[in-house]
């Protein structure tokens, strides 16, 4: 279960939000970088899938 949570973006976003709200410190830049990379990757994959399979007939 720990291995799965280490690649789950919800884990990183929850930790990021929790640290900002509870301690008021600056966000962890590694968490922000991971979330940005994950978002860019899923956006790219979604765009490629849409171009390939979503055709107007």
N, C-alpha and C positions, 0 to 999 in steps of 0.2 A: 504494500500500500504506500510506503514511503517513496518507492521508486516512481510510482504513478504521480504522486503529488509533487514531485520535483520537476515535472514537465508540464503540469497543469497550470495554465495562466491564471486561473481563479485563485490559486494558492498565493501567487505573487501579488496579485492586485489586492487581495484581502490583507496580506501582511503589510503592503505599502499603505493602504488606507488606515489600517489599525495603528501603525506607527505614527502617522501624521496626526490622527485624531487624539490618541492617548498621550503622546509625549510632545507633540507640537514641533518635532524636529524636522529637518529637511528630509525629503524622500531619499531612499536608497537608490543611487544611480544605476546600480546593477539590475535592480528590479525594473526600473523604468526602461532600461535598454532591452531587457528580455521581453517586456510587454510590447515595445515598439517593433522589435524584430518579429515577434509572433504575429502582430497585427499586419505588418507588411507582407509576411509570408502568406497568411491566410487571404489577404486581399488579392495578392498575385494569383494564388491558386484558384480563387473564386472567379477572377476575371478570365483566366484561361479556360476554366470549365464553362463559363457563360458563352464565350466565343465559340467554343467547340460544339456545345449541345443545344444552345438556345438560338434557334434559327427562325426567322419570320417566314412563314409559308404563304 
